[in-house]
Amino acid sequence: MKINEVAKRTGITVRTLHYYDQIGLLKPSRITEAGYRLYDRESLAVLQQILFFRELDFPLQEIREIMEKPGYNRQEALEKHRELLVKKRERLNGLIGLVDKTLKGESEMSFQEFDKTEIETMREQYAKEVRERWGDTPAFREEQKKTARYDGAKWNAVNDEGEALMRAFAEHRDESPSGGAAQGLVRQWREYITENFYHCTDEILAGLGAMYVSDPRFTENIDKNGPGTAAFMAKAIEAYCRK
């Protein structure tokens, strides 16, 4: 789907979708030679997740950080979204009931239906659980500190550099993953992560390589540069970390 079709279907403005792309929250699945942004089924599924988070008043930066964590589990997130949305519905039902009573002329001055404390407590607890389970590490905190200073131009530069490196991996994917070209790209990839996000140790790098082939979301995204790119990156990283 083109970006204007996504906007029409979802009610999200084209400007908002451009901004999501700019900050790295939702990238189009492909950009045509003419510059049109295209979104596939997976992109729309990610957008739906974002909108669930937004419905629960999560800030965009926090949504991006949560969804980028290696251990992020979409099914578990949906279950928690449902729990929070049911609680939100209960509150709205209470407000509707209060309006109905007021329209009938009942004089009771009730304010408890306006109370958001329980919903806010649940939302904060959810955010805390996500950080503890999926991201409360020194690397996560370093990434938060670094990326908090990034503006749109910086995010564009970071994303462009990452995409260029992935295209380079794709160009060499028929070569030996332990060869000079592949190992040089792994070194650049590690430097890219360290420079822009967090200090990428051998342990972290090895974990990332494994994730590129174990998590279908990452595999699909990387393989947009060419089938087998994710597997090639994983093997090249494995060879690099064995040295």
C-alpha positions, 0 to 999 in steps of 0.5 A: 500500500502507498502511504496515502492509502495507509493514511486513508485506511488507518486515519493516521495522517501522511505527515504523521507517517512521515514523522514515524519514518523520520524518527525510526519508529515505523519504516516503510517496507520499500521505497520505489525509485520514484520515491513512493513509500510502500507498506506491506502487511508486516508494516501495518502490523507494526503500525497497529502495535504502535497505535495500541501503545498510543491509545494507552498514552505511551510516548513515541520514544518509549514505544520505539525503545520497547519495540526495538528490544530483542526480546519484545514479544508481540503476543504478550504485548497484545495481551497486556494491551487488552488488559489495559484497554478493558480497564479503560473501557470500564472507566468510560462505561462509568463516565457514560453511566454518570452522564445518564444519571445527570441527564435524568436529573439525579443530583448525586455529585460523583467524581470517582468515575473521572479517576484515572489512577488505576489505569495510570498505575497499570500503564506505569507497571507495564512500562516498568515490566517491559524495561526490566524484562526487555531492556533494563541493561547498561546498553539500553540505558546508554542507548536511551541517553545517546538517542535522546539527543537525536533530532530528525536529521540525525535519525535520518543519517543514522538510518541511512548509514545502517541501511547502506551497511545492510545493502553492502552485506547483501552485495557480498552474501554469496561470498565466504562469511569468514572472508575479508570483505564480510569480516570488514563489514562486521567490523563496520557494523559493530562500530556503527552500533557503538557510535550511534547506540551503545558499546557493542561488546563481543557478547552483544554482537554475537547475540545480535547475530543470533537474533537476526536469524531467530527472530522472523521480524529481523530476518524479514527486514534484513532480507529486504536487501536480498534473500539470505542477507540475514543468514549471511550477516549471522554467519559473518558475525559468528566467525568474527566473534570466534576470533 
